[in-house]
Amino acid sequence: ITMFFYAFALWRADQFSTPMQVTLFIGGAIVYLAVFNSTKTMLTNQD
């Protein structure tokens, strides 16, 4: 799902200006890290 979303974002990026691409990239990285950390926390709490 993540790779599909990433590929979709890259495909959409062609329609955006450079500042918008940078903003989306940074925002996407923050969201990805947040989801990764929350998932890791949930898996840890299950133990």
ChimeraX commands (.cxc) that place a marker at each C-alpha (Angstrom):
marker #1 position 0.00,0.00,0.00 radius 0.5
marker #1 position 2.84,2.39,0.88 radius 0.5
marker #1 position 4.64,1.83,-2.43 radius 0.5
marker #1 position 1.36,2.32,-4.32 radius 0.5
marker #1 position 0.75,5.57,-2.47 radius 0.5
marker #1 position 4.33,6.67,-3.13 radius 0.5
marker #1 position 4.06,5.86,-6.85 radius 0.5
marker #1 position 0.72,7.70,-7.00 radius 0.5
marker #1 position 2.30,10.71,-5.26 radius 0.5
marker #1 position 5.19,10.73,-7.76 radius 0.5
marker #1 position 2.70,10.53,-10.63 radius 0.5
marker #1 position 0.71,13.44,-9.20 radius 0.5
marker #1 position 3.89,15.42,-8.50 radius 0.5
marker #1 position 4.30,16.11,-12.22 radius 0.5
marker #1 position 1.25,18.37,-12.01 radius 0.5
marker #1 position 2.60,20.43,-9.09 radius 0.5
marker #1 position 5.21,23.16,-8.88 radius 0.5
marker #1 position 8.55,22.48,-7.18 radius 0.5
marker #1 position 7.68,24.11,-3.79 radius 0.5
marker #1 position 4.48,22.05,-3.70 radius 0.5
marker #1 position 6.46,18.87,-4.41 radius 0.5
marker #1 position 8.84,19.64,-1.54 radius 0.5
marker #1 position 5.93,20.36,0.80 radius 0.5
marker #1 position 4.18,17.11,-0.15 radius 0.5
marker #1 position 7.42,15.15,0.23 radius 0.5
marker #1 position 8.12,16.54,3.72 radius 0.5
marker #1 position 4.49,16.07,4.77 radius 0.5
marker #1 position 4.47,12.52,3.43 radius 0.5
marker #1 position 7.68,11.70,5.30 radius 0.5
marker #1 position 6.23,13.03,8.56 radius 0.5
marker #1 position 3.01,11.04,8.10 radius 0.5
marker #1 position 4.99,7.90,7.22 radius 0.5
marker #1 position 7.15,8.22,10.35 radius 0.5
marker #1 position 4.09,8.90,12.51 radius 0.5
marker #1 position 2.28,5.81,11.20 radius 0.5
marker #1 position 5.42,3.70,11.56 radius 0.5
marker #1 position 5.95,4.81,15.17 radius 0.5
marker #1 position 2.28,4.29,16.12 radius 0.5
marker #1 position 2.29,0.83,14.53 radius 0.5
marker #1 position 5.50,-0.11,16.34 radius 0.5
marker #1 position 3.99,1.12,19.61 radius 0.5
marker #1 position 0.83,-0.94,19.08 radius 0.5
marker #1 position 2.86,-4.06,18.34 radius 0.5
marker #1 position 4.96,-3.46,21.47 radius 0.5
marker #1 position 1.90,-2.94,23.65 radius 0.5
marker #1 position 0.35,-6.19,22.43 radius 0.5
marker #1 position 3.21,-8.08,24.04 radius 0.5
marker link #1:1,2 radius 0.2
marker link #1:2,3 radius 0.2
marker link #1:3,4 radius 0.2
marker link #1:4,5 radius 0.2
marker link #1:5,6 radius 0.2
marker link #1:6,7 radius 0.2
marker link #1:7,8 radius 0.2
marker link #1:8,9 radius 0.2
marker link #1:9,10 radius 0.2
marker link #1:10,11 radius 0.2
marker link #1:11,12 radius 0.2
marker link #1:12,13 radius 0.2
marker link #1:13,14 radius 0.2
marker link #1:14,15 radius 0.2
marker link #1:15,16 radius 0.2
marker link #1:16,17 radius 0.2
marker link #1:17,18 radius 0.2
marker link #1:18,19 radius 0.2
marker link #1:19,20 radius 0.2
marker link #1:20,21 radius 0.2
marker link #1:21,22 radius 0.2
marker link #1:22,23 radius 0.2
marker link #1:23,24 radius 0.2
marker link #1:24,25 radius 0.2
marker link #1:25,26 radius 0.2
marker link #1:26,27 radius 0.2
marker link #1:27,28 radius 0.2
marker link #1:28,29 radius 0.2
marker link #1:29,30 radius 0.2
marker link #1:30,31 radius 0.2
marker link #1:31,32 radius 0.2
marker link #1:32,33 radius 0.2
marker link #1:33,34 radius 0.2
marker link #1:34,35 radius 0.2
marker link #1:35,36 radius 0.2
marker link #1:36,37 radius 0.2
marker link #1:37,38 radius 0.2
marker link #1:38,39 radius 0.2
marker link #1:39,40 radius 0.2
marker link #1:40,41 radius 0.2
marker link #1:41,42 radius 0.2
marker link #1:42,43 radius 0.2
marker link #1:43,44 radius 0.2
marker link #1:44,45 radius 0.2
marker link #1:45,46 radius 0.2
marker link #1:46,47 radius 0.2
view
